[in-house]
Amino acid sequence: MTHLETEIQELKTNIVEMWNIVINQISKSQIALKNFDKSITYNIQVNEKMLNTLELKIDKECESIIAQHNPINADLKFVLVVLKLNNNLEKIGDYAYSISKLIEEQELPFSEKLLKSCKVFEMFEICVNLLIDTLDSFENENKELLITVFGKKETFKKINSDASQKAASYTKNIQDNVNLTISTINIIRTLDIAFDNIQNIAEEMNFFLDLKK
């Protein structure tokens, strides 16, 4: 194995680690919300620092490979796609952190009725499952898995649209705990943005796998 091949393999290992941490962060933010568990939000915030460190490490590895080895063809395409994947994963990790802060700031648990009505946990599940699918696609170069990711867009956006309307209506009808309702709306919006980044990841993977044909 050449020095370049070794560095690319290490880069792949690190981006997979990044992916798994992000999946864990989103999963934990869902559990923290469901159980109103602030010990989990603390854990998410600790892991955020580790994510930021890993994100910088991956960026530097990509820059180093390009500068030192001047890779071409498949190797260059791989490094460039990892840069974009890293950026999107880092953003999704930030969104998990933001959700943890919204939970941490509350003194009372979130409304189970509102969370269920808005299908917030279904939104979480879609994000987690699609992150797992995109990771599987990356590790196994399986383009078929991306069909699931793209196919969920209409469903997710419909849930998000309905959730925003229901939450807004809930705020008008329930005067107490308005802050909790606003935080719920912010969580919904954050998950929607995270979903967009997952779609970006799928698009990058789709483009990369097409180039490898």
GROMACS elastic network, one bead per residue, 0.5 to 0.9 nm:
[ bonds ]
;  ai    aj funct       b0    kb
    1     4     6  0.81304   500
    1     5     6  0.59811   500
    1     6     6  0.65039   500
    2     5     6  0.51217   500
    2     6     6  0.62516   500
    2     7     6  0.87342   500
    3     6     6  0.50843   500
    3     7     6  0.62888   500
    3     8     6  0.86864   500
    4     7     6  0.51730   500
    4     8     6  0.61738   500
    4     9     6  0.85795   500
    4    65     6  0.73312   500
    4    69     6  0.68170   500
    4    71     6  0.82428   500
    4    75     6  0.88382   500
    5     8     6  0.51261   500
    5     9     6  0.61138   500
    5    10     6  0.86124   500
    5    75     6  0.86825   500
    6     9     6  0.51588   500
    6    10     6  0.62647   500
    6    11     6  0.86279   500
    7    10     6  0.50352   500
    7    11     6  0.60990   500
    7    12     6  0.86290   500
    7    61     6  0.79785   500
    7    65     6  0.73390   500
    8    12     6  0.61836   500
    8    13     6  0.86138   500
    8    61     6  0.88170   500
    8    62     6  0.86860   500
    8    65     6  0.79297   500
    8    75     6  0.78038   500
    8    78     6  0.83959   500
    8    79     6  0.77037   500
    9    12     6  0.50707   500
    9    13     6  0.62558   500
    9    14     6  0.87150   500
   10    14     6  0.62239   500
   10    15     6  0.87344   500
   10    61     6  0.89730   500
   11    14     6  0.51496   500
   11    15     6  0.62668   500
   11    16     6  0.86152   500
   11    58     6  0.67209   500
   11    61     6  0.68589   500
   11    62     6  0.76265   500
   11    79     6  0.82607   500
   11    82     6  0.81752   500
   12    15     6  0.52818   500
   12    16     6  0.61863   500
   12    17     6  0.86121   500
   12    82     6  0.80100   500
   12   139     6  0.85699   500
   13    16     6  0.52504   500
   13    17     6  0.62764   500
   13    18     6  0.87478   500
   14    18     6  0.61867   500
   14    19     6  0.86065   500
   14    54     6  0.76443   500
   14    57     6  0.86226   500
   14    58     6  0.68648   500
   15    19     6  0.61006   500
   15    20     6  0.86457   500
   15    54     6  0.85711   500
   15    55     6  0.84781   500
   15    58     6  0.71082   500
   15    82     6  0.71975   500
   15    85     6  0.80421   500
   15    86     6  0.68167   500
   16    20     6  0.62410   500
   16    21     6  0.86614   500
   16   135     6  0.72597   500
   16   138     6  0.85882   500
   16   139     6  0.79230   500
   17    20     6  0.51764   500
   17    21     6  0.62479   500
   17    22     6  0.86731   500
   17    54     6  0.87408   500
   18    21     6  0.52268   500
   18    22     6  0.62558   500
   18    23     6  0.87118   500
   18    51     6  0.68423   500
   18    54     6  0.69163   500
   18    55     6  0.74759   500
   18    86     6  0.77293   500
   18    89     6  0.73223   500
   18    90     6  0.81989   500
   19    22     6  0.52038   500
   19    23     6  0.62640   500
   19    24     6  0.86569   500
   19    86     6  0.84549   500
   19    89     6  0.66345   500
   19   131     6  0.77733   500
   19   132     6  0.84699   500
   19   135     6  0.68674   500
   20    23     6  0.50743   500
   20    24     6  0.61663   500
   20    25     6  0.85921   500
   20   131     6  0.87710   500
   20   132     6  0.82415   500
   20   135     6  0.82230   500
   21    25     6  0.60890   500
   21    26     6  0.87611   500
   21    47     6  0.80370   500
   21    51     6  0.73710   500
   21    93     6  0.82021   500
   22    26     6  0.62899   500
   22    27     6  0.85120   500
   22    51     6  0.79488   500
   22    89     6  0.67055   500
   22    90     6  0.78031   500
   22    92     6  0.68889   500
   22    93     6  0.53041   500
   22    96     6  0.80728   500
   22   131     6  0.84945   500
   23    26     6  0.53809   500
   23    27     6  0.61662   500
   23    28     6  0.85814   500
   23    93     6  0.84022   500
   23   127     6  0.86525   500
   23   128     6  0.60007   500
   23   129     6  0.87191   500
   23   131     6  0.64560   500
   23   132     6  0.72200   500
   24    27     6  0.50311   500
   24    28     6  0.59849   500
   24    29     6  0.85452   500
   24    44     6  0.88713   500
   24   128     6  0.84777   500
   25    28     6  0.51334   500
   25    29     6  0.61827   500
   25    30     6  0.87208   500
   25    43     6  0.89507   500
   25    44     6  0.60383   500
   25    47     6  0.77856   500
   25    48     6  0.83014   500
   25    92     6  0.89147   500
   25    93     6  0.65929   500
   25    96     6  0.58974   500
   25    97     6  0.77886   500
   26    29     6  0.51294   500
   26    30     6  0.63942   500
   26    31     6  0.88563   500
   26    44     6  0.88589   500
   26    92     6  0.80830   500
   26    93     6  0.74045   500
   26    95     6  0.82342   500
   26    96     6  0.53150   500
   26    97     6  0.86274   500
   26    99     6  0.89150   500
   26   124     6  0.73887   500
   26   127     6  0.79630   500
   26   128     6  0.67004   500
   27    30     6  0.52180   500
   27    31     6  0.64656   500
   27    32     6  0.87227   500
   27    96     6  0.87003   500
   27   124     6  0.74999   500
   27   125     6  0.81327   500
   27   128     6  0.66295   500
   28    31     6  0.50152   500
   28    32     6  0.59961   500
   28    33     6  0.85134   500
   28    40     6  0.66691   500
   28    41     6  0.77778   500
   28    43     6  0.86295   500
   28    44     6  0.71166   500
   28    96     6  0.83409   500
   28   100     6  0.88569   500
   29    33     6  0.61503   500
   29    34     6  0.85753   500
   29    40     6  0.74854   500
   29    41     6  0.68412   500
   29    44     6  0.73635   500
   29    96     6  0.60694   500
   29    97     6  0.79304   500
   29    99     6  0.65542   500
   29   100     6  0.59404   500
   29   103     6  0.87013   500
   29   124     6  0.87914   500
   30    33     6  0.52185   500
   30    34     6  0.61680   500
   30    35     6  0.86350   500
   30    96     6  0.89151   500
   30    99     6  0.88243   500
   30   120     6  0.89293   500
   30   121     6  0.68976   500
   30   124     6  0.64278   500
   30   125     6  0.85196   500
   31    34     6  0.50447   500
   31    35     6  0.59837   500
   31    36     6  0.78174   500
   31    37     6  0.76190   500
   31    40     6  0.78595   500
   32    35     6  0.53736   500
   32    36     6  0.51843   500
   32    38     6  0.66156   500
   32    39     6  0.80629   500
   32    40     6  0.56485   500
   32    41     6  0.62810   500
   32   100     6  0.74807   500
   32   103     6  0.75560   500
   33    37     6  0.69551   500
   33    38     6  0.88200   500
   33    41     6  0.88542   500
   33    99     6  0.84790   500
   33   100     6  0.80445   500
   33   103     6  0.64819   500
   33   109     6  0.81657   500
   33   110     6  0.74629   500
   34    37     6  0.79001   500
   34   109     6  0.86866   500
   34   110     6  0.81514   500
   34   112     6  0.81631   500
   34   115     6  0.88462   500
   34   121     6  0.82018   500
   35    38     6  0.88128   500
   35   109     6  0.81332   500
   36    40     6  0.88131   500
   36   103     6  0.71640   500
   36   104     6  0.85467   500
   36   108     6  0.83185   500
   36   109     6  0.56777   500
   36   110     6  0.74609   500
   37    40     6  0.56640   500
   37    41     6  0.69220   500
   37   103     6  0.84101   500
   37   104     6  0.85148   500
   38    42     6  0.62650   500
   38    43     6  0.86361   500
   38   100     6  0.81881   500
   38   103     6  0.73782   500
   38   104     6  0.59240   500
   39    42     6  0.51530   500
   39    43     6  0.64215   500
   39    44     6  0.88337   500
   40    44     6  0.62442   500
   40    45     6  0.86879   500
   40   100     6  0.81785   500
   41    44     6  0.50297   500
   41    45     6  0.63117   500
   41    46     6  0.87441   500
   41    97     6  0.79590   500
   41    99     6  0.85099   500
   41   101     6  0.71434   500
   41   103     6  0.73801   500
   41   104     6  0.65975   500
   42    45     6  0.51254   500
   42    46     6  0.63126   500
   42    47     6  0.87044   500
   42   100     6  0.77650   500
   42   101     6  0.88708   500
   42   104     6  0.82965   500
   43    46     6  0.51022   500
   43    47     6  0.61997   500
   43    48     6  0.85975   500
   44    47     6  0.51215   500
   44    48     6  0.61619   500
   44    96     6  0.75474   500
   44    97     6  0.63123   500
   44   100     6  0.68733   500
   45    48     6  0.50191   500
   45    49     6  0.70284   500
   45    96     6  0.88569   500
   45    97     6  0.59843   500
   45   100     6  0.73936   500
   45   101     6  0.83066   500
   46    49     6  0.57107   500
   46    50     6  0.71212   500
   47    50     6  0.50207   500
   47    51     6  0.61987   500
   47    52     6  0.86972   500
   47    97     6  0.89592   500
   48    52     6  0.62101   500
   48    53     6  0.86619   500
   48    93     6  0.68970   500
   48    94     6  0.72983   500
   48    96     6  0.86644   500
   48    97     6  0.66991   500
   49    52     6  0.51571   500
   49    53     6  0.63318   500
   49    54     6  0.87054   500
   50    53     6  0.51383   500
   50    54     6  0.62056   500
   50    55     6  0.85856   500
   51    54     6  0.50789   500
   51    55     6  0.60178   500
   51    56     6  0.86584   500
   51    90     6  0.71247   500
   51    93     6  0.73320   500
   52    55     6  0.50602   500
   52    56     6  0.63497   500
   52    57     6  0.86509   500
   52    90     6  0.71656   500
   52    93     6  0.87777   500
   53    56     6  0.53255   500
   53    57     6  0.62571   500
   53    58     6  0.87988   500
   54    58     6  0.61700   500
   54    59     6  0.86021   500
   55    58     6  0.52662   500
   55    59     6  0.62906   500
   55    60     6  0.87226   500
   55    86     6  0.63944   500
   55    87     6  0.76708   500
   55    89     6  0.85644   500
   55    90     6  0.65330   500
   56    59     6  0.50923   500
   56    60     6  0.61861   500
   56    61     6  0.85954   500
   57    60     6  0.51726   500
   57    61     6  0.61583   500
   57    62     6  0.87109   500
   58    62     6  0.62241   500
   58    63     6  0.86369   500
   58    82     6  0.83041   500
   58    83     6  0.76550   500
   58    86     6  0.72973   500
   59    62     6  0.52150   500
   59    63     6  0.62760   500
   59    64     6  0.85983   500
   59    82     6  0.86489   500
   59    83     6  0.63632   500
   59    86     6  0.76176   500
   59    87     6  0.87706   500
   60    63     6  0.50490   500
   60    64     6  0.59751   500
   60    65     6  0.85590   500
   61    64     6  0.50214   500
   61    65     6  0.61255   500
   61    66     6  0.86403   500
   62    65     6  0.52422   500
   62    66     6  0.63097   500
   62    67     6  0.86139   500
   62    79     6  0.58735   500
   62    80     6  0.76334   500
   62    82     6  0.77867   500
   62    83     6  0.68249   500
   63    66     6  0.52633   500
   63    67     6  0.60620   500
   63    68     6  0.84894   500
   63    79     6  0.87051   500
   64    67     6  0.51014   500
   64    68     6  0.58131   500
   64    69     6  0.79721   500
   65    68     6  0.54050   500
   65    69     6  0.54998   500
   65    70     6  0.70076   500
   65    71     6  0.73508   500
   65    76     6  0.89114   500
   65    79     6  0.79142   500
   66    69     6  0.56556   500
   66    71     6  0.60982   500
   66    76     6  0.75160   500
   66    79     6  0.79028   500
   67    70     6  0.58687   500
   67    71     6  0.87298   500
   68    71     6  0.86162   500
   70    76     6  0.78975   500
   71    74     6  0.82867   500
   71    75     6  0.56887   500
   71    77     6  0.87282   500
   71    79     6  0.86578   500
   72    75     6  0.57675   500
   72    77     6  0.76360   500
   73    76     6  0.55181   500
   73    77     6  0.62411   500
   73    78     6  0.86967   500
   74    77     6  0.50753   500
   74    78     6  0.60499   500
   74    79     6  0.86980   500
   74   211     6  0.81846   500
   74   212     6  0.69369   500
   75    78     6  0.51069   500
   75    79     6  0.63232   500
   75    80     6  0.87065   500
   76    79     6  0.52059   500
   76    80     6  0.62045   500
   76    81     6  0.86162   500
   77    80     6  0.51989   500
   77    81     6  0.61305   500
   77    82     6  0.85789   500
   77   208     6  0.70813   500
   77   211     6  0.82716   500
   77   212     6  0.89285   500
   78    81     6  0.52332   500
   78    82     6  0.61576   500
   78    83     6  0.87322   500
   78   208     6  0.74832   500
   79    82     6  0.51293   500
   79    83     6  0.63783   500
   79    84     6  0.89654   500
   80    83     6  0.51611   500
   80    84     6  0.66429   500
   80    85     6  0.87857   500
   81    84     6  0.51604   500
   81    85     6  0.60940   500
   81    86     6  0.84597   500
   81   204     6  0.65581   500
   81   205     6  0.76004   500
   81   207     6  0.89996   500
   81   208     6  0.69903   500
   82    86     6  0.58506   500
   82    87     6  0.84780   500
   83    86     6  0.51766   500
   83    87     6  0.63511   500
   83    88     6  0.88947   500
   84    87     6  0.51367   500
   84    88     6  0.63779   500
   84    89     6  0.86292   500
   84   200     6  0.88558   500
   84   201     6  0.78127   500
   84   204     6  0.75303   500
   85    88     6  0.52324   500
   85    89     6  0.60401   500
   85    90     6  0.84770   500
   85   200     6  0.83082   500
   85   201     6  0.58628   500
   85   204     6  0.74174   500
   85   205     6  0.85373   500
   86    89     6  0.51525   500
   86    90     6  0.60303   500
   86    91     6  0.86320   500
   87    90     6  0.52305   500
   87    91     6  0.64065   500
   87    92     6  0.88786   500
   88    91     6  0.51494   500
   88    92     6  0.63562   500
   88    93     6  0.87058   500
   88   194     6  0.88017   500
   88   197     6  0.56449   500
   88   198     6  0.74165   500
   88   200     6  0.73088   500
   88   201     6  0.67201   500
   89    92     6  0.50784   500
   89    93     6  0.62017   500
   89    94     6  0.86256   500
   89   197     6  0.76489   500
   89   198     6  0.80569   500
   89   201     6  0.81217   500
   90    93     6  0.50494   500
   90    94     6  0.62837   500
   90    95     6  0.88134   500
   91    95     6  0.63726   500
   91    96     6  0.88512   500
   91   194     6  0.76003   500
   91   197     6  0.75940   500
   92    95     6  0.50070   500
   92    96     6  0.64609   500
   92    97     6  0.87175   500
   92   191     6  0.89010   500
   92   193     6  0.83333   500
   92   194     6  0.53409   500
   92   195     6  0.84559   500
   92   197     6  0.68868   500
   92   198     6  0.80138   500
   93    96     6  0.51621   500
   93    97     6  0.63692   500
   93    98     6  0.87385   500
   93   194     6  0.87799   500
   94    98     6  0.61933   500
   94    99     6  0.87202   500
   95    99     6  0.62241   500
   95   100     6  0.85853   500
   95   187     6  0.89777   500
   95   190     6  0.61903   500
   95   191     6  0.74861   500
   95   193     6  0.81792   500
   95   194     6  0.66291   500
   96    99     6  0.51498   500
   96   100     6  0.62682   500
   96   101     6  0.87827   500
   96   190     6  0.84062   500
   96   191     6  0.85848   500
   96   194     6  0.86734   500
   97   100     6  0.50478   500
   97   101     6  0.63617   500
   97   102     6  0.88083   500
   98   101     6  0.51341   500
   98   102     6  0.63623   500
   98   103     6  0.88019   500
   98   187     6  0.83580   500
   98   190     6  0.79301   500
   99   102     6  0.50654   500
   99   103     6  0.63491   500
   99   104     6  0.85996   500
   99   183     6  0.88813   500
   99   186     6  0.82399   500
   99   187     6  0.59937   500
   99   190     6  0.74363   500
   99   191     6  0.87605   500
  100   103     6  0.51654   500
  100   104     6  0.60637   500
  100   105     6  0.86812   500
  101   105     6  0.61139   500
  101   106     6  0.89072   500
  102   105     6  0.54035   500
  102   106     6  0.69431   500
  102   183     6  0.62477   500
  102   184     6  0.84996   500
  102   186     6  0.81796   500
  102   187     6  0.76671   500
  103   106     6  0.56277   500
  103   107     6  0.87329   500
  103   109     6  0.84017   500
  103   110     6  0.83733   500
  103   183     6  0.79954   500
  104   107     6  0.79580   500
  106   109     6  0.71982   500
  106   110     6  0.82762   500
  106   179     6  0.82969   500
  106   180     6  0.70806   500
  106   183     6  0.86758   500
  108   177     6  0.85760   500
  108   180     6  0.79659   500
  109   112     6  0.83793   500
  109   180     6  0.81342   500
  110   113     6  0.88073   500
  110   114     6  0.80239   500
  110   115     6  0.75667   500
  110   180     6  0.61277   500
  110   181     6  0.77628   500
  110   183     6  0.87735   500
  110   184     6  0.75996   500
  111   114     6  0.52500   500
  111   115     6  0.62101   500
  111   116     6  0.85603   500
  111   180     6  0.77239   500
  111   181     6  0.78715   500
  111   184     6  0.87568   500
  112   115     6  0.50983   500
  112   116     6  0.59996   500
  112   117     6  0.83909   500
  113   116     6  0.52605   500
  113   117     6  0.59935   500
  113   118     6  0.85473   500
  114   118     6  0.60001   500
  114   119     6  0.83651   500
  114   120     6  0.86328   500
  114   166     6  0.81186   500
  114   167     6  0.70461   500
  114   170     6  0.76949   500
  114   181     6  0.80435   500
  114   184     6  0.82766   500
  115   118     6  0.52869   500
  115   119     6  0.60234   500
  115   120     6  0.53849   500
  115   121     6  0.72437   500
  115   163     6  0.89151   500
  115   167     6  0.89160   500
  115   184     6  0.75918   500
  116   120     6  0.65601   500
  116   121     6  0.74104   500
  116   122     6  0.87484   500
  117   120     6  0.79472   500
  117   163     6  0.74270   500
  117   166     6  0.74626   500
  117   167     6  0.85854   500
  118   121     6  0.84911   500
  118   122     6  0.88050   500
  118   159     6  0.73998   500
  118   160     6  0.79004   500
  118   162     6  0.70248   500
  118   164     6  0.75567   500
  118   165     6  0.87863   500
  118   166     6  0.65272   500
  118   167     6  0.70332   500
  118   188     6  0.84870   500
  119   122     6  0.51525   500
  119   123     6  0.64337   500
  119   124     6  0.88713   500
  119   159     6  0.69845   500
  119   160     6  0.84776   500
  119   163     6  0.69456   500
  120   123     6  0.50827   500
  120   124     6  0.64340   500
  120   125     6  0.87958   500
  120   159     6  0.85654   500
  120   160     6  0.85461   500
  120   163     6  0.77325   500
  120   184     6  0.85948   500
  120   187     6  0.82889   500
  120   188     6  0.66878   500
  120   191     6  0.86719   500
  121   125     6  0.61539   500
  121   126     6  0.86141   500
  122   125     6  0.50009   500
  122   126     6  0.62074   500
  122   127     6  0.86654   500
  122   156     6  0.89079   500
  122   159     6  0.86181   500
  123   126     6  0.52288   500
  123   127     6  0.63462   500
  123   128     6  0.87465   500
  123   156     6  0.68538   500
  123   159     6  0.75314   500
  123   160     6  0.78686   500
  123   188     6  0.80701   500
  123   191     6  0.70044   500
  123   192     6  0.82327   500
  123   195     6  0.87835   500
  124   127     6  0.52139   500
  124   128     6  0.62067   500
  124   129     6  0.85897   500
  124   191     6  0.71468   500
  125   128     6  0.51523   500
  125   129     6  0.59762   500
  125   130     6  0.84096   500
  126   129     6  0.52316   500
  126   130     6  0.60149   500
  126   131     6  0.84920   500
  126   152     6  0.79182   500
  126   156     6  0.76379   500
  126   195     6  0.84692   500
  127   130     6  0.52791   500
  127   131     6  0.61385   500
  127   132     6  0.86694   500
  127   191     6  0.77444   500
  127   194     6  0.75680   500
  127   195     6  0.60741   500
  127   198     6  0.74956   500
  128   131     6  0.51637   500
  128   132     6  0.63058   500
  128   133     6  0.87170   500
  129   132     6  0.50652   500
  129   133     6  0.61961   500
  129   134     6  0.86974   500
  129   149     6  0.89075   500
  130   134     6  0.60577   500
  130   135     6  0.84442   500
  130   146     6  0.86405   500
  130   148     6  0.77187   500
  130   149     6  0.57470   500
  130   152     6  0.86349   500
  130   195     6  0.87447   500
  130   198     6  0.72407   500
  130   199     6  0.88386   500
  130   202     6  0.89838   500
  131   134     6  0.51882   500
  131   135     6  0.61607   500
  131   136     6  0.85877   500
  131   149     6  0.86813   500
  131   198     6  0.66610   500
  131   201     6  0.88121   500
  132   135     6  0.51414   500
  132   136     6  0.61693   500
  132   137     6  0.85862   500
  133   136     6  0.50385   500
  133   137     6  0.61013   500
  133   138     6  0.86026   500
  133   145     6  0.60320   500
  133   146     6  0.72047   500
  133   148     6  0.79489   500
  133   149     6  0.74215   500
  134   138     6  0.61416   500
  134   139     6  0.86850   500
  134   145     6  0.70242   500
  134   146     6  0.65749   500
  134   149     6  0.76049   500
  134   198     6  0.80846   500
  134   201     6  0.73255   500
  134   202     6  0.62486   500
  134   205     6  0.78395   500
  135   139     6  0.61712   500
  135   140     6  0.85101   500
  136   139     6  0.52298   500
  136   140     6  0.59908   500
  136   141     6  0.77951   500
  136   142     6  0.73406   500
  136   145     6  0.76478   500
  137   140     6  0.53916   500
  137   141     6  0.51201   500
  137   143     6  0.61309   500
  137   144     6  0.77918   500
  137   145     6  0.58764   500
  137   146     6  0.69574   500
  137   202     6  0.87942   500
  137   205     6  0.77328   500
  138   141     6  0.51357   500
  138   142     6  0.69691   500
  138   143     6  0.85758   500
  138   205     6  0.69236   500
  139   142     6  0.79274   500
  140   143     6  0.88081   500
  141   205     6  0.85153   500
  141   209     6  0.68334   500
  142   145     6  0.60702   500
  142   146     6  0.77872   500
  142   209     6  0.81626   500
  143   146     6  0.54787   500
  143   147     6  0.74276   500
  143   205     6  0.78335   500
  143   206     6  0.65184   500
  143   209     6  0.68248   500
  143   210     6  0.86331   500
  144   147     6  0.55758   500
  144   148     6  0.77178   500
  145   148     6  0.56923   500
  145   149     6  0.71203   500
  146   150     6  0.63297   500
  146   151     6  0.84058   500
  146   202     6  0.60855   500
  146   203     6  0.83461   500
  146   205     6  0.80320   500
  146   206     6  0.71531   500
  147   150     6  0.52860   500
  147   151     6  0.58942   500
  147   152     6  0.86980   500
  147   202     6  0.89793   500
  148   152     6  0.63400   500
  149   152     6  0.55134   500
  149   153     6  0.72278   500
  149   198     6  0.82034   500
  149   199     6  0.70291   500
  149   202     6  0.68989   500
  150   153     6  0.57115   500
  150   154     6  0.85594   500
  150   199     6  0.69761   500
  150   202     6  0.75835   500
  150   203     6  0.86186   500
  151   154     6  0.70522   500
  151   155     6  0.79694   500
  152   155     6  0.53160   500
  152   156     6  0.60054   500
  152   157     6  0.85174   500
  153   156     6  0.52437   500
  153   157     6  0.60431   500
  153   158     6  0.85125   500
  153   195     6  0.84387   500
  153   196     6  0.88409   500
  153   199     6  0.80958   500
  154   157     6  0.52614   500
  154   158     6  0.61252   500
  154   159     6  0.86831   500
  155   158     6  0.52534   500
  155   159     6  0.63368   500
  155   160     6  0.86986   500
  156   159     6  0.51329   500
  156   160     6  0.61486   500
  156   161     6  0.86331   500
  156   192     6  0.81295   500
  156   195     6  0.82337   500
  157   161     6  0.60644   500
  157   162     6  0.85607   500
  157   192     6  0.76800   500
  158   161     6  0.51409   500
  158   162     6  0.61537   500
  158   163     6  0.84046   500
  159   162     6  0.52422   500
  159   163     6  0.59008   500
  159   164     6  0.85757   500
  160   163     6  0.50182   500
  160   164     6  0.61433   500
  160   165     6  0.86921   500
  160   188     6  0.68882   500
  160   189     6  0.78219   500
  160   191     6  0.86992   500
  160   192     6  0.68205   500
  161   164     6  0.53743   500
  161   165     6  0.64953   500
  161   166     6  0.87904   500
  162   165     6  0.52655   500
  162   166     6  0.61589   500
  162   167     6  0.85954   500
  163   166     6  0.51076   500
  163   167     6  0.59978   500
  163   168     6  0.84583   500
  163   185     6  0.81018   500
  163   188     6  0.74036   500
  164   167     6  0.52318   500
  164   168     6  0.61221   500
  164   169     6  0.85892   500
  164   185     6  0.64473   500
  164   188     6  0.72710   500
  164   189     6  0.80820   500
  165   168     6  0.51627   500
  165   169     6  0.61517   500
  165   170     6  0.85448   500
  166   169     6  0.50812   500
  166   170     6  0.60414   500
  166   171     6  0.86698   500
  167   171     6  0.62646   500
  167   172     6  0.88474   500
  167   181     6  0.67756   500
  167   182     6  0.80112   500
  167   184     6  0.75715   500
  167   185     6  0.62993   500
  168   171     6  0.51849   500
  168   172     6  0.66297   500
  168   173     6  0.89811   500
  168   181     6  0.82208   500
  168   182     6  0.83341   500
  168   185     6  0.77806   500
  169   172     6  0.52443   500
  169   173     6  0.64315   500
  169   174     6  0.86849   500
  170   173     6  0.51933   500
  170   174     6  0.58958   500
  170   175     6  0.88475   500
  170   178     6  0.89723   500
  170   181     6  0.75744   500
  171   174     6  0.53865   500
  171   175     6  0.66836   500
  171   176     6  0.87331   500
  171   177     6  0.87195   500
  171   178     6  0.60826   500
  171   181     6  0.62523   500
  171   182     6  0.76276   500
  172   175     6  0.68407   500
  172   178     6  0.88103   500
  174   177     6  0.76123   500
  174   178     6  0.71808   500
  175   178     6  0.59737   500
  176   179     6  0.83154   500
  176   180     6  0.89624   500
  177   180     6  0.53282   500
  177   181     6  0.66789   500
  177   182     6  0.88947   500
  178   181     6  0.50828   500
  178   182     6  0.62044   500
  178   183     6  0.85982   500
  179   182     6  0.50729   500
  179   183     6  0.61464   500
  179   184     6  0.85719   500
  180   183     6  0.50485   500
  180   184     6  0.61795   500
  180   185     6  0.87239   500
  181   185     6  0.63179   500
  181   186     6  0.86680   500
  182   185     6  0.50333   500
  182   186     6  0.62748   500
  182   187     6  0.87017   500
  183   187     6  0.61915   500
  183   188     6  0.86444   500
  184   187     6  0.50416   500
  184   188     6  0.62924   500
  184   189     6  0.86966   500
  185   188     6  0.50703   500
  185   189     6  0.62588   500
  185   190     6  0.85959   500
  186   189     6  0.50434   500
  186   190     6  0.60436   500
  186   191     6  0.86021   500
  187   191     6  0.61707   500
  187   192     6  0.85834   500
  188   191     6  0.52251   500
  188   192     6  0.62867   500
  188   193     6  0.88580   500
  189   192     6  0.50224   500
  189   193     6  0.63925   500
  189   194     6  0.86830   500
  190   193     6  0.51967   500
  190   194     6  0.62069   500
  190   195     6  0.86176   500
  191   195     6  0.60700   500
  191   196     6  0.86653   500
  192   195     6  0.50682   500
  192   196     6  0.64517   500
  192   197     6  0.89214   500
  193   196     6  0.50694   500
  193   197     6  0.65345   500
  193   198     6  0.88255   500
  194   197     6  0.51161   500
  194   198     6  0.63583   500
  194   199     6  0.87405   500
  195   199     6  0.62798   500
  195   200     6  0.86492   500
  196   199     6  0.50032   500
  196   200     6  0.62873   500
  196   201     6  0.87559   500
  197   201     6  0.62765   500
  197   202     6  0.86842   500
  198   202     6  0.63227   500
  198   203     6  0.86655   500
  199   202     6  0.50250   500
  199   203     6  0.61674   500
  199   204     6  0.86331   500
  200   203     6  0.50585   500
  200   204     6  0.61994   500
  200   205     6  0.85983   500
  201   204     6  0.51492   500
  201   205     6  0.61896   500
  201   206     6  0.85714   500
  202   205     6  0.50362   500
  202   206     6  0.60222   500
  202   207     6  0.85597   500
  203   207     6  0.61252   500
  203   208     6  0.85209   500
  204   207     6  0.51566   500
  204   208     6  0.60875   500
  204   209     6  0.86083   500
  205   208     6  0.50470   500
  205   209     6  0.60532   500
  205   210     6  0.84599   500
  206   209     6  0.53084   500
  206   210     6  0.61464   500
  206   211     6  0.87104   500
  207   210     6  0.51762   500
  207   211     6  0.63578   500
  207   212     6  0.89013   500
  208   211     6  0.51770   500
  208   212     6  0.64872   500
  209   212     6  0.50836   500
  209   213     6  0.67404   500
  210   213     6  0.55270   500
